[in-house]
Each structure stands twice: as C-alpha cells, then as structure tokens.
Amino acid sequence: MNTHVPTSVAVVLRIGSGSFDQGFPVTLRILEDGRLIQEEENCTQIPPAPDLPKLYENWQALYKQLGKMRAIQPVSGQVTNHSLIEACQLALRELATYLRAWFAQSPFRSLRHQIVSLTPSSPVPLTEPPPP
C-alpha cells in the first residue's frame, strides 16, 4: 500500500486555440511533487464570452485615461476627473458582473468538480471572487 502523501499538488489548465466568440478547449493537468500524474485533453470547453474583449478594452481605456489626468482646471463641458472616475468604476462593475456570470456557467463548475475529484489526497485551494 502506497502511503506517499505529496508535498505539493499543482493544477495546470492549458487553454487551447479558440476565440471569445466560439469558446476555448481546456486540457487539465495534475502534478504531484512536480511530476505529471494525470492529464485530460479537452476535458471541457470554456463557453463563449463575445462581449468580454469589448468590456475589458472599455475599462482599460478609461483606466489609462485616469493616469493621464493632471491638475488641470476643467473647461466647461469637459470630462472631469470625477466623471472619469465614475465612468471607470462603472466600466469595472460591468466587467466584473459579466465575468461572474461567465464563471458561473456549467463548464466552469464542471471543471472545478473535476479538479476536486482528481486531487482528493491534497486539497487544492480554489478561489472564487467575492460577491459585488
């Protein structure tokens, strides 16, 4: 009877070629003490998320604009620091809401279940984002 308890367990998710419009195949690899013990090719398909790139780019552009703002007096009708901060926060909330809904889809839950079931001897910490 092998009673070896691994000192480290790693889960590697390899995301294959795909697109946000079509989804992405995922290969799951489990390593114990740096050695591959299991690999499941195309274990699931990450679902499409066609709006994700646009939501991310929108938030990123607003965030970058925040860094360009200086202590300049606003011109009447011009976007101010305050309105830019609000716009950036709104874009961030929209992105976070979209990501939470995407990660809540069944392929991600299935993937989590596979990871937990394949690593019963060593719990692998899986983190989830806090609710908004």
N, C-alpha and C positions, 0 to 999 in steps of 0.2 A: 504494500500500500504506500503510495507516494504522498507524503505529508508536507511536501515543499510548499511553503506559503511565499508567494512572490513579494519582493520588497517594493517593487513599483509596477504599476499597470498603466499602460498608455492606450488611448483610443485615438486612432487616426482616421479621419474622414477625408477621403480623396474625392474631390468634386470633379467630375469629368466634363467633357465638352458639351455645351448646351447654350441656352440663352434664357433670358428672363421671360421671353415670350413662350418658350417651349418647355422650360424646366431643365434640370441637370441630373444626370445619373450620379449615384454615390456609391463608392466602394468603402466598406468598413474593414479596418484592420485593428486587431487586438494584439498588443505586445505585452509580454511579461518579462521584466528584467532586461528589456531591450531586445528580446527575441520574439519574432512573429509566431504567434500561436494559432491565429485564425485570421482568415481573410474571406470576405464575402463580396464578390464582384457584383456590381449593380444591385446592391441589396435594396435600394429604394430609388425613387425618382423624386427629387425636390420639385415641388409644384411650381408652375409658372408664377411670376410676380411682375407682370408687364409695366406696372406703374412705379416700381421701385427705383429704377435709374433716374427717372424724372424727379421724383420726390427727393432723392438724395442730392441730385445736382442743384435743385432749387435751394435746399437747405445750405449746401456747401457754398453757393454763390452769395447768399445772404450773410453767412458766417464770415466769408472772406471780406465782404464789404465792411463789416464791423471793424476789422483790423486796419482798414484804410481811413476810417473816420478820425479826424483830428479835432482839436479845439477851435473849430472854425465857427463863426457866427452863422446860424442858419438864415437862408434867404427865404422870404415869404413864399409858401407853396412848395418848398424843397423838402425832401425826405430828411427827417432829423434823426439824431442818434436814438431818441426814444422810440420813434415809429419803426426804425430799422431793427432795434432790439425786439420789439413786439413781433415784427414780421418774422424774424429769425426764430423766436420762440414758438410761434405758430407753425412754421415750417417743420421745426423739430418735433412738435407734438403730432403733426400729421404723419411724419416719417415713422415715429415710434409706434403710433396706432396701427399703421399699415404693417410694420414688422411683427408686432404682437399677433395680429390676425393671421399673418403668413405662417409664423412659427406654431400657431395653434392648430394648423391643418393636420390631418391624419398622417401624412407621410413623416412629419417630424415626430409625432407621438410614437409612431411605429419604430422609427429609428432609435428613439430613446429607449423603448421597450427592448429592442434587440441588444443595445449596449448593456443594459442592466442584466438581461438574461444570459449574456455571454461572459459576464465578469462577476459571477456570484461569489467567488472566493475573495475578491478585493473590491470593495465598493469604490466606484469611480464617481467623484463628485461631479454632478451635472448642475449647472447653474441656470436659473431662469431669471429673466428681467423682472424687477419689481413692478407691480401694477402702477398705472399712472397716478 
